[in-house]
Amino acid sequence: MSPGIRSADLVVDEHGVARCAWAGADAEYRRYHDQEWGVALHGDRALFEKLSLEGFQAGLSWITILRKRPRFREAFAMFEPDAVARFGDDDVERLMADAGIVRNRAKILATISNARVVADMSEGELDALMWSFAPPAGPRPRSFADVPASTPQSKTMSKALLARGFRFVGPTTMYALMQSAGMVDDHIEGCWRSGAVA
């Protein structure tokens, strides 16, 4: 590890690979950390999925959502906005009975409502809108203490999305989305991904 990097912020695996400590020892979490988190994500469908899952994550751990993601994709028509926008009351009840997802009525209704907003947008509009809030690259965080819960950009994104009619898009949730979609790169200094090309 580099001088000045606290070991509490990094975890080193059995092969000597250093990662952000939140990746832990879970194989799926490590894969997500190595291959997805902080990597630029584009496309309306992909970003709608990310927006939806971040909304479901509110109040829960991300690993819970990550483990349920395959079932979420099946239950929500692969997060195709036009398909989810057509969900009705029967679909809501079907989803509320599906133990493979997070059964929260408010979040399910918000996902369907958000899909309707996206379905009314032109192709590529969601991608352009969300990426318009990506900040310029800043200094790499040296510890988790340097990583904010929200930023001026995530607050502005939240307000803009709320104004469009989106739900479950608070500033903290939007900053988590910015991290996971690669709009910001918060891999801690010393993590092997901090030197990788996204």
C-alpha positions as CSV (number, residue, x, y, z in Angstrom):
1,M,0.0,0.0,0.0
2,S,1.1,3.6,-0.6
3,P,2.3,5.7,2.3
4,G,-0.5,7.5,4.0
5,I,-3.3,5.1,2.9
6,R,-5.2,3.7,5.9
7,S,-5.5,0.0,5.8
8,A,-9.2,0.4,6.9
9,D,-9.9,1.8,3.5
10,L,-8.5,-1.0,1.5
11,V,-8.7,-4.8,1.6
12,V,-6.0,-7.0,0.1
13,D,-7.1,-10.4,-1.2
14,E,-5.2,-13.7,-1.2
15,H,-3.5,-12.8,-4.4
16,G,-2.2,-9.5,-3.1
17,V,-4.7,-7.4,-5.0
18,A,-5.8,-4.2,-3.1
19,R,-9.4,-3.1,-3.4
20,C,-11.7,-0.5,-1.8
21,A,-12.6,-2.1,1.6
22,W,-16.3,-2.2,0.8
23,A,-15.7,-4.9,-1.7
24,G,-14.8,-7.2,1.2
25,A,-14.3,-11.0,0.5
26,D,-17.6,-11.6,-1.3
27,A,-17.0,-12.8,-4.8
28,E,-19.9,-11.0,-6.4
29,Y,-19.1,-7.8,-4.6
30,R,-15.5,-8.0,-5.8
31,R,-16.7,-8.7,-9.4
32,Y,-18.9,-5.6,-9.2
33,H,-16.1,-3.5,-7.8
34,D,-13.6,-4.6,-10.4
35,Q,-15.9,-4.6,-13.5
36,E,-18.7,-2.1,-13.0
37,W,-18.3,0.4,-10.2
38,G,-16.8,3.6,-11.5
39,V,-16.9,2.4,-15.2
40,A,-18.8,4.8,-17.6
41,L,-22.3,3.5,-18.3
42,H,-24.3,4.9,-21.1
43,G,-27.7,4.1,-22.7
44,D,-31.2,4.9,-21.6
45,R,-32.2,1.4,-20.7
46,A,-29.0,0.8,-18.7
47,L,-29.3,4.1,-16.8
48,F,-33.0,3.5,-16.2
49,E,-32.0,0.1,-14.6
50,K,-29.3,1.8,-12.5
51,L,-31.8,4.5,-11.4
52,S,-34.4,1.9,-10.5
53,L,-32.0,-0.3,-8.5
54,E,-30.4,2.7,-6.7
55,G,-34.0,3.6,-5.7
56,F,-34.7,0.1,-4.4
57,Q,-31.4,0.2,-2.5
58,A,-32.4,3.2,-0.4
59,G,-32.2,2.0,3.2
60,L,-30.7,-1.3,2.3
61,S,-27.2,-2.6,1.5
62,W,-26.1,-2.6,-2.1
63,I,-25.0,-6.2,-1.9
64,T,-28.7,-7.1,-1.2
65,I,-29.7,-5.4,-4.5
66,L,-26.8,-6.9,-6.4
67,R,-27.7,-10.4,-5.4
68,K,-31.3,-9.8,-6.3
69,R,-30.5,-8.0,-9.6
70,P,-31.0,-11.1,-11.9
71,R,-34.6,-11.5,-10.5
72,F,-35.2,-7.8,-10.6
73,R,-34.3,-7.9,-14.4
74,E,-36.8,-10.7,-15.0
75,A,-39.5,-9.1,-12.9
76,F,-39.1,-5.7,-14.5
77,A,-38.9,-6.8,-18.2
78,M,-35.1,-6.2,-18.3
79,F,-35.8,-2.6,-17.3
80,E,-37.0,-1.7,-20.8
81,P,-38.7,1.6,-20.0
82,D,-41.5,1.2,-22.6
83,A,-42.4,-2.2,-21.2
84,V,-42.3,-1.2,-17.5
85,A,-44.3,1.9,-18.4
86,R,-47.2,-0.4,-19.4
87,F,-47.3,-2.1,-16.0
88,G,-50.7,-1.9,-14.3
89,D,-52.3,-2.9,-11.0
90,D,-51.9,-6.6,-11.7
91,D,-48.2,-6.2,-12.3
92,V,-47.9,-4.3,-9.0
93,E,-49.5,-7.1,-7.1
94,R,-47.3,-9.7,-9.0
95,L,-44.2,-7.7,-7.9
96,M,-45.4,-7.4,-4.3
97,A,-45.7,-11.2,-4.2
98,D,-42.2,-11.8,-5.7
99,A,-39.9,-12.7,-2.9
100,G,-36.9,-12.5,-5.3
101,I,-37.1,-8.7,-5.3
102,V,-37.5,-6.0,-2.7
103,R,-41.2,-5.9,-2.1
104,N,-41.8,-2.2,-1.3
105,R,-44.9,-0.8,-2.8
106,A,-43.7,2.8,-2.9
107,K,-40.5,1.8,-4.7
108,I,-42.3,-0.5,-7.2
109,L,-44.8,2.3,-8.0
110,A,-42.0,4.8,-8.3
111,T,-40.1,2.5,-10.8
112,I,-43.2,2.2,-12.9
113,S,-43.9,6.0,-12.7
114,N,-40.2,6.7,-13.6
115,A,-40.5,4.3,-16.6
116,R,-43.4,6.4,-17.9
117,V,-41.3,9.5,-17.6
118,V,-38.5,7.9,-19.6
119,A,-40.9,6.5,-22.2
120,D,-42.0,10.0,-22.9
121,M,-38.5,11.2,-23.5
122,S,-36.7,11.0,-26.8
123,E,-34.1,8.3,-27.4
124,G,-30.9,9.3,-25.7
125,E,-32.4,12.0,-23.7
126,L,-32.1,10.3,-20.3
127,D,-28.5,9.5,-21.0
128,A,-27.7,13.1,-22.0
129,L,-29.6,14.5,-19.1
130,M,-27.9,12.4,-16.5
131,W,-24.4,12.8,-17.9
132,S,-24.9,16.5,-18.0
133,F,-24.4,16.5,-14.2
134,A,-21.1,14.6,-14.3
135,P,-18.4,16.8,-12.6
136,P,-14.9,17.2,-13.9
137,A,-12.5,14.7,-12.6
138,G,-11.1,15.7,-9.2
139,P,-8.4,14.4,-6.9
140,R,-8.6,10.8,-6.1
141,P,-9.9,10.1,-2.6
142,R,-7.2,9.0,-0.2
143,S,-9.7,7.5,2.2
144,F,-13.4,6.9,2.6
145,A,-13.4,10.1,4.7
146,D,-12.8,12.0,1.4
147,V,-15.8,10.5,-0.3
148,P,-19.0,12.6,0.1
149,A,-22.5,11.3,0.6
150,S,-23.7,13.9,-1.9
151,T,-22.3,16.8,-3.9
152,P,-23.6,20.0,-5.5
153,Q,-23.9,18.1,-8.8
154,S,-25.9,15.2,-7.2
155,K,-28.2,17.8,-5.6
156,T,-28.7,19.6,-8.9
157,M,-29.3,16.3,-10.6
158,S,-31.9,15.3,-8.0
159,K,-33.7,18.6,-8.4
160,A,-33.7,18.3,-12.2
161,L,-35.1,14.8,-12.1
162,L,-37.7,15.6,-9.5
163,A,-38.8,18.5,-11.7
164,R,-39.2,16.0,-14.6
165,G,-41.5,13.8,-12.4
166,F,-39.0,11.2,-11.3
167,R,-39.3,9.7,-7.8
168,F,-36.8,8.2,-5.3
169,V,-34.0,10.4,-6.7
170,G,-32.7,12.1,-3.7
171,P,-29.2,13.7,-3.7
172,T,-27.5,10.8,-1.8
173,T,-29.2,8.2,-4.1
174,M,-28.1,10.2,-7.1
175,Y,-24.5,10.4,-5.9
176,A,-24.5,6.6,-5.5
177,L,-25.7,6.4,-9.1
178,M,-23.0,8.8,-10.2
179,Q,-20.4,6.5,-8.6
180,S,-21.8,3.3,-9.9
181,A,-22.3,4.7,-13.4
182,G,-18.8,6.1,-13.6
183,M,-19.8,9.7,-13.6
184,V,-17.4,10.0,-10.8
185,D,-14.5,7.6,-9.9
186,D,-14.2,7.2,-6.1
187,H,-11.9,4.2,-6.1
188,I,-9.6,4.9,-3.1
189,E,-6.0,5.6,-3.8
190,G,-4.1,2.3,-3.6
191,C,-7.0,0.3,-5.0
192,W,-5.9,-1.5,-8.1
193,R,-8.8,0.1,-10.0
194,S,-7.6,3.5,-9.2
195,G,-4.9,3.1,-11.8
196,A,-7.0,1.2,-14.3
197,V,-8.4,2.7,-17.5
198,A,-12.2,2.7,-17.3
